[in-house]
């Protein structure tokens, strides 16, 4: 659905509040169809971002796994390698 929303659970270091809010913002933008809402919709848009942020943080905090945490740098390098292969001319 949203390519810009990345998994936030089970990473070392853990996802920051800023990363959680960015994911919530991207989700609300996608669902609403607005990149930047009009003044008439700004309050509803902001409230939705706040609520999705809170729900996402609660979800991340409640999840458990026995898998070792993934390293952000290693995963980022893998993603860059996949993109280079995919978009190579």
mmCIF file as gemmi writes it, N, C-alpha and C atoms, coordinates in Angstrom:
data_model
loop_
_atom_site.group_PDB
_atom_site.id
_atom_site.type_symbol
_atom_site.label_atom_id
_atom_site.label_alt_id
_atom_site.label_comp_id
_atom_site.label_asym_id
_atom_site.label_entity_id
_atom_site.label_seq_id
_atom_site.pdbx_PDB_ins_code
_atom_site.Cartn_x
_atom_site.Cartn_y
_atom_site.Cartn_z
_atom_site.occupancy
_atom_site.B_iso_or_equiv
_atom_site.pdbx_formal_charge
_atom_site.auth_seq_id
_atom_site.auth_asym_id
_atom_site.pdbx_PDB_model_num
ATOM 1 N N . UNK Axp A 1 ? 0.822 -1.193 0 1 0 ? 1 A 1
ATOM 2 C CA . UNK Axp A 1 ? 0 0 0 1 0 ? 1 A 1
ATOM 3 C C . UNK Axp A 1 ? 0.864 1.254 0 1 0 ? 1 A 1
ATOM 4 N N . UNK Axp A 2 ? 1.683 1.428 1.018 1 0 ? 2 A 1
ATOM 5 C CA . UNK Axp A 2 ? 2.521 2.621 1.116 1 0 ? 2 A 1
ATOM 6 C C . UNK Axp A 2 ? 3.981 2.193 1.13 1 0 ? 2 A 1
ATOM 7 N N . UNK Axp A 3 ? 4.653 2.398 0.049 1 0 ? 3 A 1
ATOM 8 C CA . UNK Axp A 3 ? 6.043 1.979 -0.029 1 0 ? 3 A 1
ATOM 9 C C . UNK Axp A 3 ? 6.944 2.731 0.934 1 0 ? 3 A 1
ATOM 10 N N . UNK Axp A 4 ? 6.542 3.932 1.32 1 0 ? 4 A 1
ATOM 11 C CA . UNK Axp A 4 ? 7.383 4.738 2.201 1 0 ? 4 A 1
ATOM 12 C C . UNK Axp A 4 ? 7.235 4.377 3.667 1 0 ? 4 A 1
ATOM 13 N N . UNK Axp A 5 ? 6.289 3.534 4.02 1 0 ? 5 A 1
ATOM 14 C CA . UNK Axp A 5 ? 6.14 3.095 5.396 1 0 ? 5 A 1
ATOM 15 C C . UNK Axp A 5 ? 6.985 1.84 5.56 1 0 ? 5 A 1
ATOM 16 N N . UNK Axp A 6 ? 7.932 1.925 6.456 1 0 ? 6 A 1
ATOM 17 C CA . UNK Axp A 6 ? 8.859 0.818 6.678 1 0 ? 6 A 1
ATOM 18 C C . UNK Axp A 6 ? 8.527 0.109 7.983 1 0 ? 6 A 1
ATOM 19 N N . UNK Axp A 7 ? 8.866 -1.175 8.078 1 0 ? 7 A 1
ATOM 20 C CA . UNK Axp A 7 ? 8.656 -1.865 9.347 1 0 ? 7 A 1
ATOM 21 C C . UNK Axp A 7 ? 9.39 -1.133 10.472 1 0 ? 7 A 1
ATOM 22 N N . UNK Axp A 8 ? 8.748 -1.047 11.624 1 0 ? 8 A 1
ATOM 23 C CA . UNK Axp A 8 ? 9.324 -0.331 12.754 1 0 ? 8 A 1
ATOM 24 C C . UNK Axp A 8 ? 9.626 -1.249 13.935 1 0 ? 8 A 1
ATOM 25 N N . UNK Axp A 9 ? 9.139 -2.471 13.901 1 0 ? 9 A 1
ATOM 26 C CA . UNK Axp A 9 ? 9.285 -3.385 15.027 1 0 ? 9 A 1
ATOM 27 C C . UNK Axp A 9 ? 10.538 -4.246 14.888 1 0 ? 9 A 1
ATOM 28 N N . UNK Axp A 10 ? 11.16 -4.499 16.014 1 0 ? 10 A 1
ATOM 29 C CA . UNK Axp A 10 ? 12.293 -5.418 16.159 1 0 ? 10 A 1
ATOM 30 C C . UNK Axp A 10 ? 13.544 -4.926 15.439 1 0 ? 10 A 1
ATOM 31 N N . UNK Axp A 11 ? 13.858 -3.672 15.624 1 0 ? 11 A 1
ATOM 32 C CA . UNK Axp A 11 ? 15.088 -3.097 15.091 1 0 ? 11 A 1
ATOM 33 C C . UNK Axp A 11 ? 15.945 -2.581 16.23 1 0 ? 11 A 1
ATOM 34 N N . UNK Axp A 12 ? 17.227 -2.595 15.996 1 0 ? 12 A 1
ATOM 35 C CA . UNK Axp A 12 ? 18.181 -2.031 16.945 1 0 ? 12 A 1
ATOM 36 C C . UNK Axp A 12 ? 18.942 -0.935 16.232 1 0 ? 12 A 1
ATOM 37 N N . UNK Axp A 13 ? 18.891 0.286 16.66 1 0 ? 13 A 1
ATOM 38 C CA . UNK Axp A 13 ? 18.123 0.792 17.798 1 0 ? 13 A 1
ATOM 39 C C . UNK Axp A 13 ? 16.64 0.836 17.485 1 0 ? 13 A 1
ATOM 40 N N . UNK Axp A 14 ? 15.798 0.844 18.518 1 0 ? 14 A 1
ATOM 41 C CA . UNK Axp A 14 ? 14.343 0.841 18.303 1 0 ? 14 A 1
ATOM 42 C C . UNK Axp A 14 ? 13.87 2.092 17.558 1 0 ? 14 A 1
ATOM 43 N N . UNK Axp A 15 ? 12.701 1.974 16.975 1 0 ? 15 A 1
ATOM 44 C CA . UNK Axp A 15 ? 12.096 3.108 16.256 1 0 ? 15 A 1
ATOM 45 C C . UNK Axp A 15 ? 11.889 4.274 17.216 1 0 ? 15 A 1
ATOM 46 N N . UNK Axp A 16 ? 12.17 5.458 16.721 1 0 ? 16 A 1
ATOM 47 C CA . UNK Axp A 16 ? 11.973 6.667 17.524 1 0 ? 16 A 1
ATOM 48 C C . UNK Axp A 16 ? 10.531 7.146 17.387 1 0 ? 16 A 1
ATOM 49 N N . UNK Axp A 17 ? 10.13 8.022 18.263 1 0 ? 17 A 1
ATOM 50 C CA . UNK Axp A 17 ? 8.8 8.615 18.175 1 0 ? 17 A 1
ATOM 51 C C . UNK Axp A 17 ? 8.613 9.361 16.868 1 0 ? 17 A 1
ATOM 52 N N . UNK Axp A 18 ? 9.689 9.969 16.385 1 0 ? 18 A 1
ATOM 53 C CA . UNK Axp A 18 ? 9.633 10.698 15.114 1 0 ? 18 A 1
ATOM 54 C C . UNK Axp A 18 ? 9.359 9.736 13.951 1 0 ? 18 A 1
ATOM 55 N N . UNK Axp A 19 ? 10.004 8.568 13.964 1 0 ? 19 A 1
ATOM 56 C CA . UNK Axp A 19 ? 9.777 7.582 12.904 1 0 ? 19 A 1
ATOM 57 C C . UNK Axp A 19 ? 8.34 7.054 12.939 1 0 ? 19 A 1
ATOM 58 N N . UNK Axp A 20 ? 7.825 6.844 14.142 1 0 ? 20 A 1
ATOM 59 C CA . UNK Axp A 20 ? 6.445 6.373 14.284 1 0 ? 20 A 1
ATOM 60 C C . UNK Axp A 20 ? 5.482 7.428 13.755 1 0 ? 20 A 1
ATOM 61 N N . UNK Axp A 21 ? 5.72 8.69 14.096 1 0 ? 21 A 1
ATOM 62 C CA . UNK Axp A 21 ? 4.848 9.775 13.619 1 0 ? 21 A 1
ATOM 63 C C . UNK Axp A 21 ? 4.945 9.926 12.097 1 0 ? 21 A 1
ATOM 64 N N . UNK Axp A 22 ? 6.147 9.803 11.534 1 0 ? 22 A 1
ATOM 65 C CA . UNK Axp A 22 ? 6.296 9.886 10.079 1 0 ? 22 A 1
ATOM 66 C C . UNK Axp A 22 ? 5.502 8.788 9.378 1 0 ? 22 A 1
ATOM 67 N N . UNK Axp A 23 ? 5.521 7.571 9.936 1 0 ? 23 A 1
ATOM 68 C CA . UNK Axp A 23 ? 4.759 6.471 9.348 1 0 ? 23 A 1
ATOM 69 C C . UNK Axp A 23 ? 3.264 6.755 9.442 1 0 ? 23 A 1
ATOM 70 N N . UNK Axp A 24 ? 2.824 7.3 10.579 1 0 ? 24 A 1
ATOM 71 C CA . UNK Axp A 24 ? 1.412 7.634 10.752 1 0 ? 24 A 1
ATOM 72 C C . UNK Axp A 24 ? 0.994 8.719 9.762 1 0 ? 24 A 1
ATOM 73 N N . UNK Axp A 25 ? 1.836 9.725 9.598 1 0 ? 25 A 1
ATOM 74 C CA . UNK Axp A 25 ? 1.545 10.8 8.653 1 0 ? 25 A 1
ATOM 75 C C . UNK Axp A 25 ? 1.421 10.253 7.235 1 0 ? 25 A 1
ATOM 76 N N . UNK Axp A 26 ? 2.332 9.382 6.846 1 0 ? 26 A 1
ATOM 77 C CA . UNK Axp A 26 ? 2.293 8.795 5.506 1 0 ? 26 A 1
ATOM 78 C C . UNK Axp A 26 ? 1.015 7.986 5.306 1 0 ? 26 A 1
ATOM 79 N N . UNK Axp A 27 ? 0.624 7.243 6.339 1 0 ? 27 A 1
ATOM 80 C CA . UNK Axp A 27 ? -0.601 6.448 6.258 1 0 ? 27 A 1
ATOM 81 C C . UNK Axp A 27 ? -1.829 7.35 6.095 1 0 ? 27 A 1
ATOM 82 N N . UNK Axp A 28 ? -1.932 8.382 6.924 1 0 ? 28 A 1
ATOM 83 C CA . UNK Axp A 28 ? -3.087 9.286 6.858 1 0 ? 28 A 1
ATOM 84 C C . UNK Axp A 28 ? -3.119 10.014 5.517 1 0 ? 28 A 1
ATOM 85 N N . UNK Axp A 29 ? -1.964 10.397 5.004 1 0 ? 29 A 1
ATOM 86 C CA . UNK Axp A 29 ? -1.918 11.028 3.682 1 0 ? 29 A 1
ATOM 87 C C . UNK Axp A 29 ? -2.46 10.083 2.61 1 0 ? 29 A 1
ATOM 88 N N . UNK Axp A 30 ? -2.052 8.831 2.679 1 0 ? 30 A 1
ATOM 89 C CA . UNK Axp A 30 ? -2.48 7.856 1.681 1 0 ? 30 A 1
ATOM 90 C C . UNK Axp A 30 ? -3.985 7.616 1.76 1 0 ? 30 A 1
ATOM 91 N N . UNK Axp A 31 ? -4.481 7.411 2.973 1 0 ? 31 A 1
ATOM 92 C CA . UNK Axp A 31 ? -5.895 7.106 3.152 1 0 ? 31 A 1
ATOM 93 C C . UNK Axp A 31 ? -6.777 8.297 2.784 1 0 ? 31 A 1
ATOM 94 N N . UNK Axp A 32 ? -6.347 9.501 3.167 1 0 ? 32 A 1
ATOM 95 C CA . UNK Axp A 32 ? -7.167 10.691 2.919 1 0 ? 32 A 1
ATOM 96 C C . UNK Axp A 32 ? -7.044 11.219 1.496 1 0 ? 32 A 1
ATOM 97 N N . UNK Axp A 33 ? -5.915 10.942 0.866 1 0 ? 33 A 1
ATOM 98 C CA . UNK Axp A 33 ? -5.677 11.481 -0.464 1 0 ? 33 A 1
ATOM 99 C C . UNK Axp A 33 ? -5.107 12.887 -0.436 1 0 ? 33 A 1
ATOM 100 N N . UNK Axp A 34 ? -4.812 13.418 0.744 1 0 ? 34 A 1
ATOM 101 C CA . UNK Axp A 34 ? -4.257 14.762 0.895 1 0 ? 34 A 1
ATOM 102 C C . UNK Axp A 34 ? -2.787 14.689 1.269 1 0 ? 34 A 1
ATOM 103 N N . UNK Axp A 35 ? -1.956 15.457 0.578 1 0 ? 35 A 1
ATOM 104 C CA . UNK Axp A 35 ? -0.584 15.641 1.023 1 0 ? 35 A 1
ATOM 105 C C . UNK Axp A 35 ? -0.573 16.689 2.123 1 0 ? 35 A 1
ATOM 106 N N . UNK Axp A 36 ? -1.287 17.769 1.865 1 0 ? 36 A 1
ATOM 107 C CA . UNK Axp A 36 ? -1.478 18.823 2.859 1 0 ? 36 A 1
ATOM 108 C C . UNK Axp A 36 ? -2.95 19.19 2.792 1 0 ? 36 A 1
ATOM 109 N N . UNK Axp A 37 ? -3.691 18.946 3.876 1 0 ? 37 A 1
ATOM 110 C CA . UNK Axp A 37 ? -5.128 19.197 3.829 1 0 ? 37 A 1
ATOM 111 C C . UNK Axp A 37 ? -5.442 20.689 3.824 1 0 ? 37 A 1
ATOM 112 N N . UNK Axp A 38 ? -6.643 21.013 3.38 1 0 ? 38 A 1
ATOM 113 C CA . UNK Axp A 38 ? -7.112 22.401 3.413 1 0 ? 38 A 1
ATOM 114 C C . UNK Axp A 38 ? -7.328 22.818 4.861 1 0 ? 38 A 1
ATOM 115 N N . UNK Axp A 39 ? -7.49 24.104 5.072 1 0 ? 39 A 1
ATOM 116 C CA . UNK Axp A 39 ? -7.729 24.615 6.421 1 0 ? 39 A 1
ATOM 117 C C . UNK Axp A 39 ? -8.986 23.978 7.03 1 0 ? 39 A 1
ATOM 118 N N . UNK Axp A 40 ? -9.98 23.701 6.209 1 0 ? 40 A 1
ATOM 119 C CA . UNK Axp A 40 ? -11.222 23.094 6.694 1 0 ? 40 A 1
ATOM 120 C C . UNK Axp A 40 ? -10.998 21.666 7.205 1 0 ? 40 A 1
ATOM 121 N N . UNK Axp A 41 ? -10.002 20.975 6.66 1 0 ? 41 A 1
ATOM 122 C CA . UNK Axp A 41 ? -9.741 19.588 7.04 1 0 ? 41 A 1
ATOM 123 C C . UNK Axp A 41 ? -8.519 19.421 7.927 1 0 ? 41 A 1
ATOM 124 N N . UNK Axp A 42 ? -7.828 20.502 8.222 1 0 ? 42 A 1
ATOM 125 C CA . UNK Axp A 42 ? -6.57 20.409 8.956 1 0 ? 42 A 1
ATOM 126 C C . UNK Axp A 42 ? -6.73 19.797 10.346 1 0 ? 42 A 1
ATOM 127 N N . UNK Axp A 43 ? -7.759 20.19 11.066 1 0 ? 43 A 1
ATOM 128 C CA . UNK Axp A 43 ? -7.959 19.663 12.425 1 0 ? 43 A 1
ATOM 129 C C . UNK Axp A 43 ? -8.21 18.153 12.402 1 0 ? 43 A 1
ATOM 130 N N . UNK Axp A 44 ? -9.073 17.706 11.501 1 0 ? 44 A 1
ATOM 131 C CA . UNK Axp A 44 ? -9.377 16.275 11.395 1 0 ? 44 A 1
ATOM 132 C C . UNK Axp A 44 ? -8.138 15.501 10.968 1 0 ? 44 A 1
ATOM 133 N N . UNK Axp A 45 ? -7.384 16.061 10.039 1 0 ? 45 A 1
ATOM 134 C CA . UNK Axp A 45 ? -6.165 15.423 9.547 1 0 ? 45 A 1
ATOM 135 C C . UNK Axp A 45 ? -5.144 15.287 10.679 1 0 ? 45 A 1
ATOM 136 N N . UNK Axp A 46 ? -4.918 16.371 11.415 1 0 ? 46 A 1
ATOM 137 C CA . UNK Axp A 46 ? -3.958 16.351 12.523 1 0 ? 46 A 1
ATOM 138 C C . UNK Axp A 46 ? -4.38 15.386 13.617 1 0 ? 46 A 1
ATOM 139 N N . UNK Axp A 47 ? -5.668 15.37 13.924 1 0 ? 47 A 1
ATOM 140 C CA . UNK Axp A 47 ? -6.178 14.44 14.939 1 0 ? 47 A 1
ATOM 141 C C . UNK Axp A 47 ? -5.964 12.999 14.501 1 0 ? 47 A 1
ATOM 142 N N . UNK Axp A 48 ? -6.203 12.72 13.225 1 0 ? 48 A 1
ATOM 143 C CA . UNK Axp A 48 ? -6.001 11.367 12.709 1 0 ? 48 A 1
ATOM 144 C C . UNK Axp A 48 ? -4.534 10.964 12.813 1 0 ? 48 A 1
ATOM 145 N N . UNK Axp A 49 ? -3.632 11.873 12.474 1 0 ? 49 A 1
ATOM 146 C CA . UNK Axp A 49 ? -2.197 11.571 12.586 1 0 ? 49 A 1
ATOM 147 C C . UNK Axp A 49 ? -1.846 11.262 14.039 1 0 ? 49 A 1
ATOM 148 N N . UNK Axp A 50 ? -2.348 12.059 14.965 1 0 ? 50 A 1
ATOM 149 C CA . UNK Axp A 50 ? -2.077 11.832 16.392 1 0 ? 50 A 1
ATOM 150 C C . UNK Axp A 50 ? -2.613 10.475 16.852 1 0 ? 50 A 1
ATOM 151 N N . UNK Axp A 51 ? -3.816 10.136 16.434 1 0 ? 51 A 1
ATOM 152 C CA . UNK Axp A 51 ? -4.426 8.868 16.847 1 0 ? 51 A 1
ATOM 153 C C . UNK Axp A 51 ? -3.706 7.67 16.242 1 0 ? 51 A 1
ATOM 154 N N . UNK Axp A 52 ? -3.331 7.766 14.976 1 0 ? 52 A 1
ATOM 155 C CA . UNK Axp A 52 ? -2.603 6.664 14.334 1 0 ? 52 A 1
ATOM 156 C C . UNK Axp A 52 ? -1.209 6.523 14.96 1 0 ? 52 A 1
ATOM 157 N N . UNK Axp A 53 ? -0.579 7.641 15.278 1 0 ? 53 A 1
ATOM 158 C CA . UNK Axp A 53 ? 0.721 7.595 15.953 1 0 ? 53 A 1
ATOM 159 C C . UNK Axp A 53 ? 0.606 6.856 17.278 1 0 ? 53 A 1
ATOM 160 N N . UNK Axp A 54 ? -0.393 7.214 18.076 1 0 ? 54 A 1
ATOM 161 C CA . UNK Axp A 54 ? -0.578 6.575 19.382 1 0 ? 54 A 1
ATOM 162 C C . UNK Axp A 54 ? -0.875 5.084 19.232 1 0 ? 54 A 1
ATOM 163 N N . UNK Axp A 55 ? -1.737 4.735 18.285 1 0 ? 55 A 1
ATOM 164 C CA . UNK Axp A 55 ? -2.075 3.325 18.067 1 0 ? 55 A 1
ATOM 165 C C . UNK Axp A 55 ? -0.859 2.536 17.597 1 0 ? 55 A 1
ATOM 166 N N . UNK Axp A 56 ? -0.068 3.133 16.725 1 0 ? 56 A 1
ATOM 167 C CA . UNK Axp A 56 ? 1.132 2.47 16.22 1 0 ? 56 A 1
ATOM 168 C C . UNK Axp A 56 ? 2.137 2.245 17.343 1 0 ? 56 A 1
ATOM 169 N N . UNK Axp A 57 ? 2.331 3.25 18.188 1 0 ? 57 A 1
ATOM 170 C CA . UNK Axp A 57 ? 3.266 3.117 19.3 1 0 ? 57 A 1
ATOM 171 C C . UNK Axp A 57 ? 2.8 2.039 20.276 1 0 ? 57 A 1
ATOM 172 N N . UNK Axp A 58 ? 1.489 2.002 20.565 1 0 ? 58 A 1
ATOM 173 C CA . UNK Axp A 58 ? 0.961 0.947 21.442 1 0 ? 58 A 1
ATOM 174 C C . UNK Axp A 58 ? 1.194 -0.43 20.842 1 0 ? 58 A 1
ATOM 175 N N . UNK Axp A 59 ? 0.989 -0.548 19.535 1 0 ? 59 A 1
ATOM 176 C CA . UNK Axp A 59 ? 1.215 -1.826 18.863 1 0 ? 59 A 1
ATOM 177 C C . UNK Axp A 59 ? 2.667 -2.25 18.979 1 0 ? 59 A 1
ATOM 178 N N . UNK Axp A 60 ? 3.576 -1.359 18.652 1 0 ? 60 A 1
ATOM 179 C CA . UNK Axp A 60 ? 5.008 -1.685 18.704 1 0 ? 60 A 1
ATOM 180 C C . UNK Axp A 60 ? 5.411 -2.073 20.123 1 0 ? 60 A 1
ATOM 181 N N . UNK Axp A 61 ? 4.901 -1.345 21.108 1 0 ? 61 A 1
ATOM 182 C CA . UNK Axp A 61 ? 5.232 -1.63 22.503 1 0 ? 61 A 1
ATOM 183 C C . UNK Axp A 61 ? 4.69 -2.974 22.974 1 0 ? 61 A 1
ATOM 184 N N . UNK Axp A 62 ? 3.576 -3.427 22.395 1 0 ? 62 A 1
ATOM 185 C CA . UNK Axp A 62 ? 2.936 -4.663 22.836 1 0 ? 62 A 1
ATOM 186 C C . UNK Axp A 62 ? 3.46 -5.91 22.113 1 0 ? 62 A 1
ATOM 187 N N . UNK Axp A 63 ? 4.069 -5.743 20.956 1 0 ? 63 A 1
ATOM 188 C CA . UNK Axp A 63 ? 4.539 -6.898 20.194 1 0 ? 63 A 1
ATOM 189 C C . UNK Axp A 63 ? 5.723 -7.563 20.886 1 0 ? 63 A 1
ATOM 190 N N . UNK Axp A 64 ? 5.786 -8.89 20.757 1 0 ? 64 A 1
ATOM 191 C CA . UNK Axp A 64 ? 6.905 -9.654 21.299 1 0 ? 64 A 1
ATOM 192 C C . UNK Axp A 64 ? 7.428 -10.587 20.215 1 0 ? 64 A 1
ATOM 193 N N . UNK Axp A 65 ? 8.693 -10.908 20.303 1 0 ? 65 A 1
ATOM 194 C CA . UNK Axp A 65 ? 9.3 -11.837 19.353 1 0 ? 65 A 1
ATOM 195 C C . UNK Axp A 65 ? 10.499 -12.51 20.003 1 0 ? 65 A 1
ATOM 196 N N . UNK Axp A 66 ? 10.804 -13.695 19.516 1 0 ? 66 A 1
ATOM 197 C CA . UNK Axp A 66 ? 12.011 -14.374 19.991 1 0 ? 66 A 1
ATOM 198 C C . UNK Axp A 66 ? 13.161 -14.17 19.007 1 0 ? 66 A 1
ATOM 199 N N . UNK Axp A 67 ? 12.873 -13.533 17.892 1 0 ? 67 A 1
ATOM 200 C CA . UNK Axp A 67 ? 13.904 -13.268 16.878 1 0 ? 67 A 1
ATOM 201 C C . UNK Axp A 67 ? 14.835 -12.157 17.37 1 0 ? 67 A 1
ATOM 202 N N . UNK Axp A 68 ? 16.097 -12.252 17.028 1 0 ? 68 A 1
ATOM 203 C CA . UNK Axp A 68 ? 17.017 -11.176 17.417 1 0 ? 68 A 1
ATOM 204 C C . UNK Axp A 68 ? 16.678 -9.903 16.636 1 0 ? 68 A 1
ATOM 205 N N . UNK Axp A 69 ? 16.922 -8.732 17.235 1 0 ? 69 A 1
ATOM 206 C CA . UNK Axp A 69 ? 16.624 -7.483 16.531 1 0 ? 69 A 1
ATOM 207 C C . UNK Axp A 69 ? 17.477 -7.346 15.273 1 0 ? 69 A 1
ATOM 208 N N . UNK Axp A 70 ? 16.888 -6.725 14.255 1 0 ? 70 A 1
ATOM 209 C CA . UNK Axp A 70 ? 17.607 -6.482 13.009 1 0 ? 70 A 1
ATOM 210 C C . UNK Axp A 70 ? 18.428 -5.207 13.163 1 0 ? 70 A 1
ATOM 211 N N . UNK Axp A 71 ? 19.547 -5.172 12.48 1 0 ? 71 A 1
ATOM 212 C CA . UNK Axp A 71 ? 20.405 -3.994 12.489 1 0 ? 71 A 1
ATOM 213 C C . UNK Axp A 71 ? 19.933 -3.048 11.387 1 0 ? 71 A 1
ATOM 214 N N . UNK Axp A 72 ? 19.641 -1.811 11.742 1 0 ? 72 A 1
ATOM 215 C CA . UNK Axp A 72 ? 19.123 -0.848 10.772 1 0 ? 72 A 1
ATOM 216 C C . UNK Axp A 72 ? 20.075 -0.621 9.605 1 0 ? 72 A 1
ATOM 217 N N . UNK Axp A 73 ? 21.352 -0.517 9.896 1 0 ? 73 A 1
ATOM 218 C CA . UNK Axp A 73 ? 22.329 -0.251 8.833 1 0 ? 73 A 1
ATOM 219 C C . UNK Axp A 73 ? 22.425 -1.428 7.862 1 0 ? 73 A 1
ATOM 220 N N . UNK Axp A 74 ? 22.419 -2.637 8.379 1 0 ? 74 A 1
ATOM 221 C CA . UNK Axp A 74 ? 22.486 -3.825 7.518 1 0 ? 74 A 1
ATOM 222 C C . UNK Axp A 74 ? 21.249 -3.893 6.632 1 0 ? 74 A 1
ATOM 223 N N . UNK Axp A 75 ? 20.085 -3.659 7.22 1 0 ? 75 A 1
ATOM 224 C CA . UNK Axp A 75 ? 18.84 -3.692 6.444 1 0 ? 75 A 1
ATOM 225 C C . UNK Axp A 75 ? 18.806 -2.581 5.398 1 0 ? 75 A 1
ATOM 226 N N . UNK Axp A 76 ? 19.308 -1.408 5.739 1 0 ? 76 A 1
ATOM 227 C CA . UNK Axp A 76 ? 19.341 -0.297 4.779 1 0 ? 76 A 1
ATOM 228 C C . UNK Axp A 76 ? 20.261 -0.632 3.608 1 0 ? 76 A 1
ATOM 229 N N . UNK Axp A 77 ? 21.383 -1.254 3.888 1 0 ? 77 A 1
ATOM 230 C CA . UNK Axp A 77 ? 22.312 -1.642 2.816 1 0 ? 77 A 1
ATOM 231 C C . UNK Axp A 77 ? 21.676 -2.686 1.91 1 0 ? 77 A 1
ATOM 232 N N . UNK Axp A 78 ? 20.968 -3.638 2.492 1 0 ? 78 A 1
ATOM 233 C CA . UNK Axp A 78 ? 20.261 -4.644 1.679 1 0 ? 78 A 1
ATOM 234 C C . UNK Axp A 78 ? 19.228 -3.983 0.773 1 0 ? 78 A 1
ATOM 235 N N . UNK Axp A 79 ? 18.504 -3.009 1.304 1 0 ? 79 A 1
ATOM 236 C CA . UNK Axp A 79 ? 17.497 -2.301 0.51 1 0 ? 79 A 1
ATOM 237 C C . UNK Axp A 79 ? 18.151 -1.534 -0.631 1 0 ? 79 A 1
ATOM 238 N N . UNK Axp A 80 ? 19.29 -0.893 -0.348 1 0 ? 80 A 1
ATOM 239 C CA . UNK Axp A 80 ? 20.003 -0.167 -1.418 1 0 ? 80 A 1
ATOM 240 C C . UNK Axp A 80 ? 20.48 -1.135 -2.497 1 0 ? 80 A 1
ATOM 241 N N . UNK Axp A 81 ? 20.958 -2.302 -2.095 1 0 ? 81 A 1
ATOM 242 C CA . UNK Axp A 81 ? 21.418 -3.294 -3.069 1 0 ? 81 A 1
ATOM 243 C C . UNK Axp A 81 ? 20.254 -3.79 -3.931 1 0 ? 81 A 1
ATOM 244 N N . UNK Axp A 82 ? 19.098 -4.032 -3.297 1 0 ? 82 A 1
ATOM 245 C CA . UNK Axp A 82 ? 17.918 -4.458 -4.067 1 0 ? 82 A 1
ATOM 246 C C . UNK Axp A 82 ? 17.49 -3.373 -5.045 1 0 ? 82 A 1
ATOM 247 N N . UNK Axp A 83 ? 17.51 -2.124 -4.603 1 0 ? 83 A 1
ATOM 248 C CA . UNK Axp A 83 ? 17.107 -1.014 -5.473 1 0 ? 83 A 1
ATOM 249 C C . UNK Axp A 83 ? 18.089 -0.866 -6.636 1 0 ? 83 A 1
ATOM 250 N N . UNK Axp A 84 ? 19.368 -0.987 -6.358 1 0 ? 84 A 1
ATOM 251 C CA . UNK Axp A 84 ? 20.372 -0.875 -7.422 1 0 ? 84 A 1
ATOM 252 C C . UNK Axp A 84 ? 20.162 -1.969 -8.463 1 0 ? 84 A 1
ATOM 253 N N . UNK Axp A 85 ? 19.891 -3.17 -8.016 1 0 ? 85 A 1
ATOM 254 C CA . UNK Axp A 85 ? 19.657 -4.283 -8.942 1 0 ? 85 A 1
ATOM 255 C C . UNK Axp A 85 ? 18.365 -4.069 -9.724 1 0 ? 85 A 1
ATOM 256 N N . UNK Axp A 86 ? 17.328 -3.609 -9.035 1 0 ? 86 A 1
ATOM 257 C CA . UNK Axp A 86 ? 16.021 -3.431 -9.657 1 0 ? 86 A 1
ATOM 258 C C . UNK Axp A 86 ? 16.027 -2.319 -10.685 1 0 ? 86 A 1
ATOM 259 N N . UNK Axp A 87 ? 16.726 -1.223 -10.396 1 0 ? 87 A 1
ATOM 260 C CA . UNK Axp A 87 ? 16.691 -0.048 -11.279 1 0 ? 87 A 1
ATOM 261 C C . UNK Axp A 87 ? 17.936 0.11 -12.142 1 0 ? 87 A 1
ATOM 262 N N . UNK Axp A 88 ? 18.764 -0.931 -12.193 1 0 ? 88 A 1
ATOM 263 C CA . UNK Axp A 88 ? 19.969 -0.868 -13.035 1 0 ? 88 A 1
ATOM 264 C C . UNK Axp A 88 ? 19.563 -0.756 -14.504 1 0 ? 88 A 1
ATOM 265 N N . UNK Axp A 89 ? 20.293 0.067 -15.206 1 0 ? 89 A 1
ATOM 266 C CA . UNK Axp A 89 ? 19.967 0.278 -16.623 1 0 ? 89 A 1
ATOM 267 C C . UNK Axp A 89 ? 20.712 -0.678 -17.504 1 0 ? 89 A 1
